[in-house]
Amino acid sequence: MARVKATCDHCGDIELSIEAVSVRICREDHDGSYAFACGDCAVSHEKEANRRTLDLLVASGASVTFWSVPVESLVDHGVGPLTHDHLQEFHDQVQDDMAMAAALGQLVGD
């Protein structure tokens, strides 16, 4: 059984079984954290971690859950209401092969 070292804010460095550690990863940007409860004081902790640390924890047997950013937080509320002019502009761009190629190139980083 794998053991991991973590730091409790109250007790300092502690050692845990991998089953006591859980990993959470964001689907959109792959940032993540790991959580554990201290075996000495029972205080729960959640700590941000880099991708390499998260990968090592998951490969060692830590449970992993994925979460997504709520779509409401991705919407630009400063745009205002959708108008007929917006729809007409969108229609015109969809019909233009060059505009579509340029827009798709921006999505894939060309």
Steps between C-alpha positions, in 0.01 A plus 500: 500500500641839396566765765521874437641785699282808551508805723227567753471869593474399866719189535768558236622216277289184516491172310176368350389197305419583139138402567474800736580744218256619234581703188274757330578618144328773297395376155556839335850599609623180670590689819440295808534434866526212741314454826561300814406491866786499749528165673609668824261797542231407241507847343413493128733668252480583131818614330571614145756292314681505169411254226799273569404459867139426408609243241726327754222485759252354250757251368567391859131425558337820630136539403437769240196709417462751219303822522397766250476875519132601502404628156355814661848611599627464142238736352603860439215694662631831361399415143135602537196346334521316169365717218385440145824664379704242698308217335545652154875542558527140621303377196730691265814361666373141488443538126856633445746208466803723563348642820414148621853373427648795691267447796573126514874574473473721810335216691783257429775758544607557139 
